Amino acid sequence: MYRINRVKRQTNEEKVAVGIGKLLSDFYLDLEKVGYYLATATPYLIYRRSLEVLESAQFQEDKIEQNRLGYDSDRLP
């Protein structure tokens, strides 16, 4: 006999996103200093990957806003 596990599990990407969100939710955190240290204290590859994450987040936010406003509804099939 076997069990079917139907629990939705978080992907690694979701876990990282939630972790970043928790870290950035501290309003006493100086984000400009975080950006400075991210650019100077980490390797260039990490800096570029963090920019890629931020660009992806901006794109997804714009996409959601366009769907909310109905910009895609005038497309031809």
DSSP file (Angstrom, degrees, kcal/mol; ACC not computed):
  #  RESIDUE AA STRUCTURE BP1 BP2  ACC     N-H-->O    O-->H-N    N-H-->O    O-->H-N    TCO  KAPPA ALPHA  PHI   PSI    X-CA   Y-CA   Z-CA
    1    1 A M              0   0    0      0, 0.0     2,-0.3     0, 0.0     0, 0.0   0.000 360.0 360.0 360.0 149.4    0.0    0.0    0.0
    2    2 A Y        -     0   0    0      2,-0.0     2,-0.4     0, 0.0     0, 0.0  -0.909 360.0-125.6-135.3 162.4    1.2    3.5   -0.7
    3    3 A R        -     0   0    0     -2,-0.3     2,-0.7     2,-0.0     0, 0.0  -0.845  11.2-139.8-109.7 146.4    0.1    7.0    0.3
    4    4 A I        -     0   0    0     -2,-0.4     2,-0.7     2,-0.0    -2,-0.0  -0.930  16.7-152.0-103.6 117.7   -0.7    9.9   -1.9
    5    5 A N        +     0   0    0     -2,-0.7    -2,-0.0     1,-0.1     0, 0.0  -0.811  19.6 173.9 -93.7 114.1    0.7   13.1   -0.5
    6    6 A R        +     0   0    0     -2,-0.7     2,-0.4     2,-0.1    -1,-0.1   0.126  33.1 127.0-107.5  19.5   -1.4   16.0   -1.6
    7    7 A V        -     0   0    0      1,-0.1     2,-0.5     0, 0.0    -2,-0.1  -0.640  62.9-124.3 -79.0 129.5    0.3   18.7    0.4
    8    8 A K        -     0   0    0     -2,-0.4     2,-0.3     1,-0.0    -2,-0.1  -0.633  29.7-157.2 -75.7 123.4    1.5   21.7   -1.6
    9    9 A R        -     0   0    0     -2,-0.5     2,-0.2     1,-0.0    -1,-0.0  -0.779  15.6-115.7-103.5 146.7    5.1   22.2   -1.0
   10   10 A Q        -     0   0    0     -2,-0.3     2,-0.1     1,-0.1    -1,-0.0  -0.559  27.3-128.6 -77.6 140.8    7.0   25.4   -1.6
   11   11 A T     >  -     0   0    0     -2,-0.2     4,-2.2     1,-0.1     5,-0.2  -0.380  28.0-105.4 -77.9 167.0    9.7   25.4   -4.2
   12   12 A N  H  > S+     0   0    0      1,-0.2     4,-2.4     2,-0.2     5,-0.2   0.879 122.8  55.4 -60.3 -36.6   13.2   26.7   -3.4
   13   13 A E  H  > S+     0   0    0      1,-0.2     4,-2.3     2,-0.2    -1,-0.2   0.901 107.5  48.4 -64.3 -40.8   12.4   29.8   -5.3
   14   14 A E  H  > S+     0   0    0      2,-0.2     4,-2.4     1,-0.2    -1,-0.2   0.898 110.8  51.3 -65.4 -39.7    9.3   30.5   -3.2
   15   15 A K  H  X S+     0   0    0     -4,-2.2     4,-2.2     2,-0.2    -2,-0.2   0.913 111.4  46.9 -63.3 -42.8   11.3   29.9    0.0
   16   16 A V  H  X S+     0   0    0     -4,-2.4     4,-2.8     2,-0.2     5,-0.2   0.913 111.6  51.4 -65.8 -41.7   13.9   32.3   -1.0
   17   17 A A  H  X S+     0   0    0     -4,-2.3     4,-2.3     1,-0.2    -2,-0.2   0.912 111.3  47.1 -62.3 -42.8   11.3   34.9   -2.0
   18   18 A V  H  X S+     0   0    0     -4,-2.4     4,-2.3     2,-0.2    -1,-0.2   0.902 112.2  51.1 -65.4 -39.9    9.6   34.7    1.3
   19   19 A G  H  X S+     0   0    0     -4,-2.2     4,-2.2     2,-0.2    -2,-0.2   0.914 110.4  47.7 -63.6 -43.5   13.0   34.9    3.1
   20   20 A I  H  X S+     0   0    0     -4,-2.8     4,-2.4     1,-0.2    -1,-0.2   0.910 111.1  52.5 -62.8 -41.2   13.9   38.0    1.2
   21   21 A G  H  X S+     0   0    0     -4,-2.3     4,-0.8     1,-0.2    -2,-0.2   0.895 109.1  49.0 -61.4 -40.6   10.5   39.5    2.0
   22   22 A K  H  < S+     0   0    0     -4,-2.3     3,-0.5     1,-0.2     4,-0.2   0.900 111.7  49.1 -66.0 -40.1   11.0   38.8    5.7
   23   23 A L  H >< S+     0   0    0     -4,-2.2     3,-0.9     1,-0.2    -2,-0.2   0.893 113.2  46.5 -66.2 -38.6   14.4   40.4    5.7
   24   24 A L  H 3< S+     0   0    0     -4,-2.4    -1,-0.2     1,-0.2    -2,-0.2   0.566  94.3  77.4 -81.9  -7.6   13.2   43.5    3.8
   25   25 A S  T 3<  +     0   0    0     -4,-0.8     2,-0.9    -3,-0.5    -1,-0.2   0.566  66.7 102.0 -79.2  -6.5   10.1   43.9    6.1
   26   26 A D    X   -     0   0    0     -3,-0.9     3,-1.5    -4,-0.2    -3,-0.0  -0.693  57.9-165.2 -77.3 107.4   12.3   45.4    8.8
   27   27 A F  T 3  S+     0   0    0     -2,-0.9    -1,-0.2     1,-0.3    -2,-0.0   0.579  83.8  63.4 -75.3  -9.1   11.6   49.1    8.5
   28   28 A Y  T 3  S+     0   0    0      2,-0.1     2,-0.4     3,-0.0    -1,-0.3   0.510  80.2 105.7 -87.8  -5.3   14.6   50.1   10.6
   29   29 A L  S <  S-     0   0    0     -3,-1.5     2,-1.0    -6,-0.1     3,-0.1  -0.615  74.2-131.6 -78.1 128.4   16.9   48.5    8.0
   30   30 A D     >  -     0   0    0     -2,-0.4     4,-1.9     1,-0.2     3,-0.3  -0.713  19.5-168.3 -83.1 104.2   18.7   51.1    5.9
   31   31 A L  H  > S+     0   0    0     -2,-1.0     4,-2.4     1,-0.2    -1,-0.2   0.796  83.3  58.6 -67.9 -29.3   18.1   49.9    2.3
   32   32 A E  H  > S+     0   0    0      2,-0.2     4,-2.1     1,-0.2    -1,-0.2   0.902 107.7  46.5 -66.6 -39.4   20.7   52.2    0.9
   33   33 A K  H  > S+     0   0    0     -3,-0.3     4,-2.8     2,-0.2     5,-0.3   0.883 110.1  53.6 -68.6 -37.5   23.4   50.7    3.1
   34   34 A V  H  X S+     0   0    0     -4,-1.9     4,-2.4     1,-0.2    -2,-0.2   0.931 110.1  47.8 -60.7 -44.2   22.2   47.2    2.1
   35   35 A G  H  X S+     0   0    0     -4,-2.4     4,-2.1     2,-0.2    -2,-0.2   0.895 110.9  51.5 -62.9 -40.4   22.5   48.2   -1.5
   36   36 A Y  H  X S+     0   0    0     -4,-2.1     4,-2.0     2,-0.2     5,-0.3   0.943 113.5  43.2 -61.2 -48.7   26.0   49.6   -0.9
   37   37 A Y  H  X>S+     0   0    0     -4,-2.8     4,-2.6     1,-0.2     5,-0.6   0.845 111.3  55.2 -69.0 -32.9   27.2   46.5    0.8
   38   38 A L  H  X5S+     0   0    0     -4,-2.4     4,-0.5    -5,-0.3    -1,-0.2   0.897 113.3  41.9 -64.4 -38.5   25.6   44.3   -1.7
   39   39 A A  H  <5S+     0   0    0     -4,-2.1    -2,-0.2    -5,-0.2    -1,-0.2   0.794 128.2  28.1 -78.7 -28.7   27.5   46.1   -4.5
   40   40 A T  H  <5S+     0   0    0     -4,-2.0    -3,-0.2    -5,-0.2    -2,-0.2   0.801 122.1  42.4-105.1 -33.4   30.8   46.3   -2.7
   41   41 A A  H  <5S+     0   0    0     -4,-2.6    -3,-0.2    -5,-0.3    -2,-0.1   0.603 105.5  63.8 -95.9 -11.4   31.1   43.4   -0.3
   42   42 A T  S  <<S-     0   0    0     -5,-0.6     5,-0.1    -4,-0.5     0, 0.0  -0.762  94.7 -89.8-109.7 158.1   29.7   40.6   -2.5
   43   43 A P    >>  -     0   0    0      0, 0.0     4,-1.8     0, 0.0     3,-0.5  -0.243  39.1-111.2 -61.6 155.4   31.1   39.2   -5.7
   44   44 A Y  H 3> S+     0   0    0      1,-0.2     4,-2.6     2,-0.2     5,-0.2   0.842 116.2  59.8 -57.7 -36.2   30.0   40.8   -8.9
   45   45 A L  H 3> S+     0   0    0      1,-0.2     4,-2.3     2,-0.2    -1,-0.2   0.899 104.6  48.7 -61.5 -41.4   28.0   37.7   -9.9
   46   46 A I  H <> S+     0   0    0     -3,-0.5     4,-2.2     2,-0.2    -1,-0.2   0.906 110.6  51.5 -65.2 -41.6   25.8   37.9   -6.8
   47   47 A Y  H  X S+     0   0    0     -4,-1.8     4,-1.9     1,-0.2    -2,-0.2   0.932 111.3  46.9 -60.0 -46.7   25.2   41.6   -7.5
   48   48 A R  H  X S+     0   0    0     -4,-2.6     4,-2.0     1,-0.2    -2,-0.2   0.877 111.1  51.9 -65.0 -38.0   24.1   40.9  -11.0
   49   49 A R  H  X S+     0   0    0     -4,-2.3     4,-2.0     2,-0.2    -1,-0.2   0.882 107.7  52.0 -66.7 -36.8   21.9   38.0   -9.9
   50   50 A S  H  X S+     0   0    0     -4,-2.2     4,-2.1     1,-0.2    -1,-0.2   0.889 108.7  51.0 -66.5 -37.1   20.2   40.3   -7.4
   51   51 A L  H  X S+     0   0    0     -4,-1.9     4,-2.5     2,-0.2    -2,-0.2   0.883 107.6  53.6 -64.5 -37.4   19.5   42.8  -10.2
   52   52 A E  H  X S+     0   0    0     -4,-2.0     4,-2.2     2,-0.2    -2,-0.2   0.897 108.0  49.9 -63.3 -40.6   18.0   40.0  -12.2
   53   53 A V  H  X S+     0   0    0     -4,-2.0     4,-2.3     2,-0.2    -2,-0.2   0.921 111.8  48.1 -63.2 -44.1   15.7   39.2   -9.4
   54   54 A L  H  X S+     0   0    0     -4,-2.1     4,-2.2     2,-0.2    -2,-0.2   0.890 111.1  49.9 -66.2 -39.5   14.6   42.8   -9.0
   55   55 A E  H  X S+     0   0    0     -4,-2.5     4,-2.4     2,-0.2    -1,-0.2   0.892 110.8  50.4 -64.9 -38.8   14.0   43.2  -12.8
   56   56 A S  H  X S+     0   0    0     -4,-2.2     4,-2.5     2,-0.2    -2,-0.2   0.906 109.8  50.3 -64.8 -41.2   11.9   40.0  -12.8
   57   57 A A  H  X S+     0   0    0     -4,-2.3     4,-2.2     2,-0.2    -2,-0.2   0.907 110.9  49.3 -63.1 -41.4    9.9   41.3   -9.9
   58   58 A Q  H  X S+     0   0    0     -4,-2.2     4,-2.4     2,-0.2    -2,-0.2   0.911 111.1  49.8 -63.9 -42.9    9.3   44.6  -11.7
   59   59 A F  H  X S+     0   0    0     -4,-2.4     4,-2.4     1,-0.2    -2,-0.2   0.922 111.4  48.2 -61.8 -45.1    8.2   42.8  -14.9
   60   60 A Q  H  X S+     0   0    0     -4,-2.5     4,-2.3     1,-0.2    -1,-0.2   0.882 111.0  51.1 -64.9 -38.1    5.8   40.6  -13.0
   61   61 A E  H  X S+     0   0    0     -4,-2.2     4,-2.3     2,-0.2    -1,-0.2   0.919 111.4  47.6 -64.5 -43.1    4.3   43.6  -11.2
   62   62 A D  H  X S+     0   0    0     -4,-2.4     4,-2.4     2,-0.2    -2,-0.2   0.892 111.3  51.6 -63.5 -39.7    3.8   45.4  -14.5
   63   63 A K  H  X S+     0   0    0     -4,-2.4     4,-2.2     2,-0.2    -2,-0.2   0.906 110.2  48.0 -64.1 -42.9    2.2   42.3  -16.0
   64   64 A I  H  X S+     0   0    0     -4,-2.3     4,-2.3     2,-0.2    -1,-0.2   0.907 111.8  50.3 -64.2 -42.1   -0.2   42.0  -13.1
   65   65 A E  H  X S+     0   0    0     -4,-2.3     4,-2.1     2,-0.2    -2,-0.2   0.900 109.8  50.3 -64.6 -40.7   -1.1   45.7  -13.4
   66   66 A Q  H  X>S+     0   0    0     -4,-2.4     5,-2.4     2,-0.2     4,-1.1   0.907 111.5  48.2 -64.3 -41.1   -1.7   45.4  -17.1
   67   67 A N  H  <5S+     0   0    0     -4,-2.2    -2,-0.2     1,-0.2    -1,-0.2   0.885 110.4  52.2 -65.0 -38.0   -4.0   42.4  -16.6
   68   68 A R  H  <5S+     0   0    0     -4,-2.3    -2,-0.2     1,-0.2    -1,-0.2   0.892 112.9  43.8 -65.8 -38.5   -5.8   44.3  -13.9
   69   69 A L  H  <5S-     0   0    0     -4,-2.1    -1,-0.2    -5,-0.1    -2,-0.2   0.605 113.8-118.2 -83.1 -12.1   -6.4   47.3  -16.2
   70   70 A G  T ><5 +     0   0    0     -4,-1.1     3,-1.0    -5,-0.2     4,-0.2   0.792  62.8 145.8  83.9  28.0   -7.4   45.0  -19.1
   71   71 A Y  G > <S+     0   0    0     -5,-2.4     3,-0.7     1,-0.2    -4,-0.1   0.793  72.1  53.9 -67.9 -27.1   -4.6   46.0  -21.5
   72   72 A D  G >  S+     0   0    0     -6,-0.4     3,-1.1     1,-0.2    -1,-0.2   0.524  87.0  82.0 -84.7  -4.4   -4.5   42.5  -22.9
   73   73 A S  G <  S+     0   0    0     -3,-1.0    -1,-0.2     1,-0.2    -2,-0.1   0.646  83.3  60.6 -77.7 -12.5   -8.2   42.3  -23.7
   74   74 A D  G <  S+     0   0    0     -3,-0.7    -1,-0.2    -4,-0.2     2,-0.1   0.317  77.8 119.1 -96.6   9.4   -7.9   44.2  -27.0
   75   75 A R    <   -     0   0    0     -3,-1.1    -3,-0.0     1,-0.1     0, 0.0  -0.436  66.9-119.4 -72.6 146.0   -5.6   41.6  -28.6
   76   76 A L              0   0    0     -2,-0.1    -1,-0.1     1,-0.1    -2,-0.1  -0.646 360.0 360.0 -82.7 144.3   -6.7   39.9  -31.7
   77   77 A P              0   0    0      0, 0.0    -1,-0.1     0, 0.0    -2,-0.0   0.515 360.0 360.0 -68.7 360.0   -7.0   36.1  -31.5
